[in-house]
Amino acid sequence: MTLFRNFSAVQAAIKSGTVTCRQLVEQYLARIQEHQHLNVFTEVYADEARQQADAVDQKLASGTAGRLAGMVIGIKDVLNYAGHEVKAGSQILENFTAQFTATAVQRLIDEDVVIIGRQNCDEFAMGSSNENSAYGPVRNAADTSRVPGGSSGGSAVAVQAGLCLASIGSDTGGSVRQPAAFCGVVGLKPTYGRVSRWGLIAYASSFDCIGPIANTPEDAALLLEIMAGPDEFDSTVSTQPVAAYTTATLPDRPLRIAYLRDGVESEGVDETIREATQRQLDTLKAAGHVVEPVDMSLLTYLLPTYYILTTAESSSNLSRFDGVRYGYRSRGNGTSTMDLLTLYKKSRTEGFGPEVRRRILLGTFALSASYYDAYYTKAQQVRQLIRQETERLFTQYDFLVSPTTPTPAFRLGEKIDDPLQMYLTDIFTVQANVIGYPAISIPNGTDPSGLPIGFQIMAPPFAEGSLVALARKMM
């Protein structure tokens, strides 16, 4: 059976009678079984997916099917799906079952998508390599000795390896785009507030975004178009009308495109990535667009600002996981005489992994009375300055482009003991989250070893249509 790489081909095959939704599901289930060594899924909804597929086939036969009939997806293990376990890659949510379905997921279900399973991720979406999961690391299908990127590594590899057609991930500092780049697929982070966060397990609430991973910009655009829009359960979501991203076009004039000078000149960026980025820039110039280098004066402050603020927010958000109300509870030394404070300490120490504990401690320190102004307040001020500088840049340019990552996928275990080197892999992606702008990563060839390279495009707020249109032109 054909391995489909875009939804339009699936729709054409279904319309011609070549394949049914049930047959698609069976094919993906077989591939998931064959690729268990990649450790992509923490749970596969085999029987349920078959039932969903049968129901969709009936709707297709009666002409009542939704826009996503025939699309099989996976969801990252931070999205609530009623009646199913959700663990955020952590032991702290042991045996926890979601009580409701995330708005973004429900909107896809309403359009007859089939959800095939729950995908592995870094614990509480904290990581850039998918090595922080309590359920073991995910492996890159291009080279199983390499990481897939994080935190949505399982979601990216699922699309890369053809285990589903698309995935829904989350992006707090590049967690959709960075693994998309490492795996050679498309990852789209929308404008902050474009998609409801209701039902997304929070890491850093003012940064978190739900976004699609797919093989094509068109499929990512379709998923976003359906997920986006107002939601009474999320007061931070925008009420701005949702554009038709799937049919969006570029203005009928040469585009003005800025690129980060450091992306093609810095020695900290892998040579093959610099060369691939330069080739893409040359192609844009040859197409008649204005392509100019820019320097961000606050570039060196991006990562410190991001990590101070996100760890502070994670310290607050993760305080709810205490071993009392739900999830993992420490057994202590086999006695039942622990006092409440000891129960909290032991449950959180045993339930959270090392990286999550590190970020909680860093965030708690930044929020402490003695250091609040020195760290948290200053980081908020710098965040505003970064936003202002970016706003000025977009008064002159339509897009800002760069490599998605400074290196191709690194080896498993290579950076796990060096948090600073791990954090530096997000240098090009965190800006979009700090300021809340939309960005997309598209494939940009491979290095000599066959490892995928990503190219990132950033646009002004709510310009996802233009973003997708340019991405489509470049692929």
Order of alpha helices (4+ residues) and beta strands (2+ residues): alpha-alpha-beta-alpha-beta-alpha-beta-alpha-beta-alpha-beta-beta-alpha-beta-alpha-alpha-beta-alpha-alpha-alpha-alpha-beta-alpha-alpha-beta-beta-alpha
